[in-house]
Amino acid sequence: MSKSVAPATVLICAALPQADRSGTTAGRLRAASATVPVTSAISVNPATPAIPVTWIGSLETLVTGGFAPDRSDLALDLEPEWFASRQKLRGAIARARAAVPGIEAAVLRRAPLEHRELLAEAGIRVVLVDAFADTDRGSRRPAPHGWPCRNVAWGLWEVESARRKPTGLRAWLPRFTSLPVARPGGLHVLVDRTVVPGGRAAMSPRIERWIEWAQPRQARGAVVAATLADLPAIVERRQRQPFGGSVLRAA
């Protein structure tokens, strides 16, 4: 009798509307705040398992969005210029967590990640980055083999958002260009920053396709969908749970 392998872990990340002074955007923001579920789980098809989504928002969006304090499915969009000043970075995170204390995840684009200890002390546990800076640094805690994440500061995990592009026939088929191949035991980070106005919970068609792709696979145990904030607990659980053989198909 063969043993089961670990399912693929999928993290789906989407953009929340951005706040500005226009009444139109403010209206969309209120609509998105009302339509995004209190929990992070979304089900396009009610008959299939709900899939959690991490919602990425600017500081002003999170502060003015009227979100429940315990929301853990939100991620703060870190501005690169904040990293020029430890005081400014600390203050921005404090504002976000004062508005939504449940926030433990953040996203940084177009800049190397610095001040990691400050982020951890401020309550951020996971940061999604374009690519690892100072790649020669080893991880303090081991991550599952092949996972694009590392722990270079106690209490803080970094996750790479880059993923392999499809090749061969899949690269030419529009329906499949944004769908991953769920490698058993692998970590797949899917990010779409498209802001969709109206009452669709800020979901783009691509996010809907990812959710539709993940639901049946999660139902049969080939995929485990989670939020960015769930990552530390998932890594710890994986470290305690050996796998081998295969009875699952994740494609």
Steps between C-alpha positions, in 0.01 A plus 500: 500500500651832393517798729343834412707800397455851627244702306604813313462820701343791310502864610270724292553876537279774354483880509253705699381834354738789562378801700513856367296816538254432219143411592497226236793314651367554851173340393680200351702469819188487716348244263813284507518520879141381521530223241833350603398225745573531872708186465759463225321206339322546167307244304413570137303175496307452828512122455881494520742595780560867574843633405675761718637811329754751636387856420781752442421859595680832527539659842220750436271229369550291812465796735182640340342177375293419807630141527435279800790516751562125491545476122811288444449467124626854427855594404657845521652627175838632619625814325873476407564857624399399852819296527711816482390577855451248777267746673283540189485122445411433862236774496333370182473147638370634832223693318396194302495271802320759712219497242509122446695325781464165324737599219818290510591493129653758267608533139806682364564567130783660306736514798720272713364403839681669788438566871373146548531505878295821511226339293488199732493719810213701346290184461563409135559125465509453120619727217439423133792629288582508129825311564731431791760767570845392626435145379811370675327528838386168636166432664493486881223241483481240224223536243354202312725396214450712191272754663573864401504622858756554773534618858804729531373685809328341798124538466503609135460294182573626150318353199592552135212593271678406176381177340595304194328592176320223310688340213405310187135483400383646834685826424285548185161428656346809670294291744808330639754783505397599854431153641776327698602137499452382858817308581440261791657649809583829327416860586324711235460875553249658259475880494269724296491875568211578265251731673144421394237766577151408611361240735716201407709490816786657303548176307637502147412225249846355559434464873170331423679253271755424769225438754311277256826313433577454871155396627475148355864429579454605860186285518696187409800585718748591227512868598489694825412866448606752764574867562842661531453530875446123522847424362698475829249252643500298177880477499503388862234239430687370195818464704318266738324297231714267284371394161597243244365305206198631314130430482401852401509669168538876512464583131 
